[in-house]
Amino acid sequence: PEQPHVLCVTWGCSGVPRVLRLSPMLQTTRAPRRAVAATAAVARRRSCRWIGTALGGWLTTNFVATAPRLPLGNLRGSIDGMRRYRRYTYVPKGRDEPIGNRPLPDARHLIKGTQMYPPWPQGMEVAMFGMGCFWCSENLYMRMNGVFSTQVGYAGGLTKNPTYDEVCTGRTQHNEVVRVVYDPATVSYETLLKTFWEQHDPTTLNQQGNDMGTQYRSGVYYFSEAQRLAAESSRGSFARALTERGMTQSISTEIVAAPEFFLCRGGAPAVRRETL
């Protein structure tokens, strides 16, 4: 056809794509129009610049790049957009073996002097929380009376035995969590929950302060039905307290069954070698 084959995206000051127009060629080829419209709607709703960029790169690379009247500069930009799209959507495969720089089996907790791996002593229970940077989260619990041991790692993602660098990309979808092994006869699960709610902001989605990303989301991961009920009850109490103080933000904390836990790399503040 004589008319150019173009994809038009109008960007606002916030980088949100406002208008998406497809040429007649794109509307009649193998590009599914409903899928394109749905993806554009997601880009607008999530206010993510890279989604719009990836959409434009994907469409242009697959459909517009073959147009004979397309300038070479636009083609080169389309390929760059496709590369950005792949970079954001690629999920690392992970590995079957635990990462090599994790704490060794003979590692001991720096504060408690206790073991870092199960099996735990009889009578101990386990809790898991995601509340931002796991180093900071661990520091809140590892000195508490009744806490036997703490470990930091990753949970709730797609990649098995991820590395720190892989998690930081956001592609593995893991959360940075602290695993707390505690004696319920000395410290209750409700006390651990109180620290959880009071020491981070559960109303910010995928963010704690300047730390942004899915690995900084707020989450309570329960190991029993009693923990689930306690977590949901405490979430309701905290939400009512926020409302009473005039806050309108909703709580974004996820409360789900504890997923598989992957210990992070060694060198954690709460880890030392047995030989030290």
LOMAR-725379 format. One line per 4 residues: their letters; for each residue x, y, z of C-alpha. Coordinates in pm, 1 decimal. Layout:
<sites>
A) X Y Z | ... .
</sites>
This chain:
<sites>
PEQP) 0.0 0.0 0.0 | 94.6 361.8 -50.6 | 33.3 491.3 300.7 | 306.8 444.8 565.9 .
HVLC) 265.1 172.5 821.6 | 299.6 343.4 1156.0 | 230.5 289.5 1523.6 | 154.6 613.5 1710.7 .
VTWG) 195.6 645.5 2085.7 | 143.2 981.9 2253.8 | 332.2 1020.9 2580.9 | 224.1 1246.4 2866.4 .
CSGV) 457.6 1421.7 3108.2 | 451.9 1113.8 3333.2 | 560.2 885.7 3050.9 | 220.3 715.3 3022.8 .
PRVL) 104.7 623.9 2671.6 | -220.8 810.1 2609.2 | -313.8 731.4 2250.6 | -246.5 416.3 2053.5 .
RLSP) -327.4 422.3 1681.6 | -259.3 136.8 1442.6 | -233.8 169.0 1068.8 | -480.8 -26.5 853.0 .
MLQT) -201.8 -271.1 771.7 | -162.2 -364.3 1137.2 | -538.3 -396.6 1181.6 | -570.9 -652.5 905.2 .
TRAP) -255.7 -862.1 945.4 | -188.4 -1140.3 1193.1 | -163.7 -892.4 1481.0 | -460.2 -968.5 1712.3 .
RRAV) -628.8 -634.2 1764.7 | -784.4 -727.6 2099.0 | -450.0 -840.7 2238.5 | -288.6 -516.4 2124.3 .
AATA) -562.9 -309.3 2284.6 | -543.0 -507.4 2608.7 | -166.5 -465.7 2628.4 | -196.7 -93.9 2567.1 .
AVAR) -458.0 -70.3 2841.5 | -221.9 -243.6 3082.3 | 50.9 0.9 2988.1 | -173.4 295.4 3062.8 .
RRSC) -310.6 145.8 3385.8 | 26.2 53.5 3530.2 | 184.8 379.8 3424.1 | 497.9 194.7 3321.3 .
RWIG) 709.0 355.2 3050.5 | 884.4 32.0 2959.1 | 560.2 -153.7 2886.4 | 466.3 98.9 2623.2 .
TALG) 819.3 94.3 2486.1 | 819.7 -283.9 2471.6 | 479.1 -290.3 2300.8 | 592.8 -42.4 2039.7 .
GWLT) 916.5 -229.4 1980.5 | 740.1 -563.7 1949.8 | 477.7 -441.9 1705.9 | 721.8 -241.6 1500.8 .
TNFV) 974.4 -523.6 1484.1 | 716.7 -786.1 1382.2 | 493.7 -586.1 1150.3 | 627.9 -243.0 1059.4 .
ATAP) 992.2 -332.0 1006.8 | 901.4 -510.0 681.4 | 749.7 -195.2 530.0 | 970.5 -76.7 240.1 .
RLPL) 920.4 292.0 324.4 | 1033.5 257.7 689.8 | 1350.9 461.5 757.7 | 1654.8 267.5 876.3 .
GNLR) 1672.4 479.6 1192.8 | 1324.4 368.5 1297.2 | 1413.8 7.7 1227.4 | 1719.4 35.0 1448.4 .
GSID) 1506.0 189.0 1724.4 | 1253.6 -91.3 1689.2 | 1520.6 -354.4 1742.4 | 1636.7 -169.9 2053.1 .
GMRR) 1279.1 -169.4 2181.0 | 1252.5 -543.7 2125.5 | 1572.7 -598.6 2320.4 | 1434.0 -392.8 2608.5 .
YRRY) 1115.1 -599.6 2597.6 | 1309.6 -924.4 2621.3 | 1520.1 -788.0 2904.1 | 1209.4 -713.8 3112.8 .
TYVP) 1022.8 -1037.5 3038.9 | 1299.1 -1297.5 3045.5 | 1282.2 -1516.8 3358.6 | 1612.6 -1672.5 3473.6 .
KGRD) 1594.5 -2051.4 3473.4 | 1776.5 -2087.5 3803.8 | 1958.7 -2401.8 3909.0 | 1894.8 -2731.2 4085.0 .
EPIG) 2184.0 -2691.0 4328.5 | 2180.4 -2417.1 4594.5 | 2399.6 -2118.2 4517.7 | 2763.1 -2175.9 4607.8 .
NRPL) 2814.6 -1866.3 4823.0 | 2533.5 -1940.5 5067.2 | 2616.6 -1993.7 5438.6 | 2789.7 -2326.6 5494.5 .
PDAR) 2624.0 -2607.4 5691.3 | 2843.9 -2534.8 5993.1 | 2754.1 -2164.6 5996.8 | 2625.3 -2020.2 6323.4 .
HLIK) 2410.3 -1717.9 6395.3 | 2632.4 -1424.6 6488.1 | 2403.7 -1299.3 6766.3 | 2237.1 -1617.2 6888.6 .
GTQM) 2518.2 -1861.9 6817.1 | 2257.8 -2109.2 6690.9 | 2224.7 -2315.3 6374.7 | 2116.7 -2172.4 6040.3 .
YPPW) 1962.9 -2484.2 5888.6 | 1684.3 -2723.0 5996.8 | 1596.9 -2950.5 6164.0 | 1519.2 -2710.7 6447.1 .
PQGM) 1506.5 -2810.1 6813.8 | 1182.8 -2955.9 6938.7 | 918.0 -2698.7 7025.8 | 1044.2 -2433.7 6782.8 .
EVAM) 811.6 -2279.0 6525.1 | 887.0 -2086.9 6206.0 | 754.1 -1753.4 6076.3 | 835.4 -1571.1 5754.1 .
FGMG) 793.4 -1203.4 5668.7 | 863.1 -978.6 5371.4 | 894.9 -613.1 5470.6 | 1156.9 -450.3 5252.8 .
CFWC) 1531.5 -509.4 5265.1 | 1586.8 -842.8 5438.1 | 1900.5 -724.7 5620.1 | 1696.5 -457.2 5797.6 .
SENL) 1408.6 -697.0 5860.6 | 1637.5 -954.6 6016.9 | 1789.9 -694.6 6243.8 | 1445.1 -633.7 6396.5 .
YMRM) 1400.9 -995.5 6500.6 | 1741.9 -1145.3 6565.7 | 1784.0 -976.6 6904.4 | 1433.9 -1051.6 7031.6 .
NGVF) 1400.8 -1267.6 7338.3 | 1255.9 -1603.7 7238.6 | 1390.5 -1596.7 6882.7 | 1613.2 -1899.4 6827.8 .
STQV) 1756.6 -1810.8 6485.8 | 1696.7 -1591.5 6181.4 | 1787.4 -1632.4 5815.7 | 1736.4 -1413.9 5512.9 .
GYAG) 1657.3 -1526.3 5162.9 | 1404.9 -1527.0 4881.3 | 1053.1 -1668.1 4850.1 | 746.0 -1642.3 4631.5 .
GLTK) 916.0 -1630.9 4292.8 | 956.6 -1833.7 3975.1 | 1328.4 -1912.3 3974.1 | 1478.5 -2197.0 4173.4 .
NPTY) 1784.5 -2110.6 4383.7 | 1812.8 -1754.3 4250.1 | 2117.1 -1536.2 4296.2 | 2104.6 -1190.4 4448.7 .
DEVC) 2171.4 -1028.2 4111.7 | 1887.7 -1224.4 3947.7 | 1640.4 -1121.4 4217.1 | 1744.1 -756.8 4186.6 .
TGRT) 1636.6 -753.7 3822.1 | 1277.5 -817.9 3933.8 | 1238.6 -1091.8 3673.9 | 1237.6 -1380.2 3923.0 .
QHNE) 942.9 -1219.9 4111.1 | 1086.5 -1324.4 4446.9 | 1041.0 -1132.5 4767.9 | 1324.2 -1060.3 5009.0 .
VVRV) 1213.3 -1231.0 5330.4 | 1334.7 -1308.3 5679.0 | 1271.0 -1651.2 5826.7 | 1229.7 -1640.9 6203.1 .
VYDP) 1268.6 -1953.5 6415.2 | 1116.4 -1883.6 6755.1 | 1003.3 -2045.9 7078.9 | 625.8 -1984.7 7115.9 .
ATVS) 655.2 -2044.9 7489.6 | 869.5 -1729.9 7515.9 | 752.5 -1503.4 7232.9 | 414.3 -1527.3 7064.2 .
YETL) 342.1 -1512.0 6694.2 | 123.5 -1207.8 6763.8 | 430.3 -1027.5 6901.9 | 620.6 -1102.9 6582.3 .
LKTF) 326.3 -969.8 6381.5 | 316.7 -651.2 6588.0 | 679.4 -584.6 6497.0 | 601.5 -660.8 6133.8 .
WEQH) 315.4 -409.0 6106.9 | 484.4 -133.0 6304.7 | 828.3 -143.7 6145.6 | 745.8 -100.7 5777.7 .
DPTT) 486.5 62.5 5554.5 | 237.3 -201.1 5434.2 | 45.9 50.3 5221.0 | 314.2 97.3 4953.5 .
LNQQ) 299.0 -159.8 4676.2 | 639.1 -309.9 4590.1 | 823.3 -36.3 4773.3 | 979.6 48.1 5107.1 .
GNDM) 1128.3 395.0 5117.4 | 1375.2 433.4 4832.2 | 1379.5 57.4 4767.8 | 1143.3 -19.2 4481.0 .
GTQY) 1067.5 -348.5 4312.0 | 870.1 -667.0 4356.1 | 1136.2 -797.2 4595.5 | 1037.2 -523.8 4842.9 .
RSGV) 667.7 -606.3 4867.0 | 494.5 -655.0 5199.0 | 403.4 -1012.5 5283.3 | 321.2 -1254.7 5563.2 .
YYFS) 383.7 -1620.2 5479.1 | 212.6 -1860.1 5717.0 | 309.3 -2217.0 5809.0 | -16.4 -2317.2 5977.4 .
EAQR) -384.5 -2231.6 5985.4 | -337.7 -2063.6 6322.3 | -74.5 -1832.9 6174.3 | -302.7 -1747.6 5883.7 .
LAAE) -590.7 -1653.0 6110.4 | -362.4 -1446.9 6334.2 | -212.9 -1265.6 6034.4 | -550.9 -1180.4 5883.6 .
SSRG) -684.6 -1064.8 6218.4 | -384.5 -840.2 6277.1 | -416.9 -696.3 5926.3 | -774.5 -596.7 6003.6 .
SFAR) -673.5 -438.4 6332.9 | -393.7 -242.1 6169.7 | -623.1 -124.6 5889.3 | -876.6 3.4 6142.3 .
ALTE) -598.9 184.5 6328.1 | -493.6 356.0 6004.8 | -852.0 461.3 5934.3 | -892.9 603.1 6284.4 .
RGMT) -589.2 821.9 6222.5 | -732.2 957.7 5899.8 | -518.7 758.1 5658.4 | -692.6 652.0 5338.8 .
QSIS) -425.8 420.6 5194.9 | -517.4 54.9 5170.0 | -292.3 -225.3 5291.5 | -114.5 -409.8 5010.5 .
TEIV) 29.4 -690.8 5225.9 | -9.4 -1038.6 5080.3 | -92.3 -1319.4 5324.2 | -25.8 -1654.6 5161.1 .
AAPE) 101.0 -1999.4 5252.3 | 476.9 -2007.1 5297.5 | 644.9 -2081.2 4963.0 | 981.5 -2247.3 4921.4 .
FFLC) 1259.5 -2053.9 5092.3 | 1597.9 -2004.3 4926.9 | 1879.5 -1893.0 5151.8 | 2064.6 -1592.2 5017.4 .
RGGA) 2436.3 -1557.1 4961.6 | 2680.8 -1569.9 5252.3 | 2822.3 -1267.0 5426.2 | 2499.7 -1179.4 5604.0 .
PAVR) 2541.0 -973.9 5922.9 | 2385.6 -1254.2 6129.3 | 2608.4 -1534.2 5999.6 | 2947.5 -1648.5 6115.7 .
RETL) 3156.9 -1958.4 6057.6 | 3187.5 -2217.2 6330.3 | 3565.3 -2171.6 6320.7 | 3552.6 -1797.8 6397.4 .
</sites>
